[in-house]
Amino acid sequence: MTTRTVGPGAGTRAAAVLAAYDRQADGLFTYCLSVLCEHDAAGAALREVRELARRHGTRLAEPGLVRAWLFSLARYCCLRRLADGPGREPGAEPTEAEAARRRRELASLAWPEAAGTDPEQREALELSARHRLTPLEVAAVLGLPFERTRELLAAAEAEVARTRAALLVLGVGSCPELDRLGGAGAESWRDWVLGPALRRELV
């Protein structure tokens, strides 16, 4: 997605990349949060993405893939932080209200229907379903061939449909054993998480 050629119009390309970053900033933060599961680390990764985009935006060879390029940068920053091991970003401790808000925001990223997907499927599904990237963009972010990405997304979507069906069985059923395994009632089915064995039994 990048080239080392910097010629006429480089400033315009760089400005366009930063404008794209501004449009995608919320989604990029959500993606970083889903990977790192910690607000300060996600915020630091997002700032790093902006700096990389500012420094290297002129190298983008395919302007149509600017969104994929930004998510690729976010993925790189997050994976590098994970590889470096746990660490706390410097800064003041959040207030109790802010900490509660952060917990709610992190909880909102939970996706019970995706419980049966493997990590590779889940990542592709996050990019496609939550962030609305096209299969071509997902392939660019993950560095996979396009056909492999399509197969990955199809398998992930099938697993989500299977798990959703199992959750619905739990939600509308009246079996005490299922209630014990799955949750307290139909109104809370989206909060349940199923393992593969129970999912196979229900669907």
Secondary structure, DSSP 8 states (H G I E B T S, - for coil): -B-S---TTHHHHHHHHHHHHHHHHHHHHHHHHHHH--HHHHHHHHHHHHHHHHHHGGGBS-GGGHHHHHHHHHHHHHHHHHHH-----SS----HHHHHHHHHHHHTT--GGGTTS-HHHHHHHIIIIIS---HHHHHHHHT--HHHHHHHHHHHHHHHHHHHHHHHHHHH---HHHHHHH-S-GGGGGG----HHHHHHH-
